[in-house]
Amino acid sequence: MKNRQMGSYIILTLVAIFAIIPFIVAISSSFSTEQLIVTEGYSLWPRGFSLEAYKYLFSNFDVIIRAYCVTIFVTVVGVIVSLFLT
């Protein structure tokens, strides 16, 4: 019984790691320079630390509003379609 429980813990830990890695890469790439992402690709650690993405995001507040509108639209339409199909 303990071997089966230990196996379950190992599998759940691996699943959690694989679920967290994309978030780490997204955060890391937000602090990397665009040129290094294009030339060298994504990584778990930021390359060429830069806050340009955040400067762009907060200087163009319309981008944030548009993103929230798209999220709300997709959620509402998804719920309506799912309820209709169910």
Protein Blocks (a to p, Z undefined) as FASTA:
>chain_A
ZZmmmmmmmmmmmmmmmmmmmmmmmmmmmmpcfklmmmnopafbdehiafklmmmmmmmm
mlmmmmmmmmmmmmmmmmmmmmmmZZ
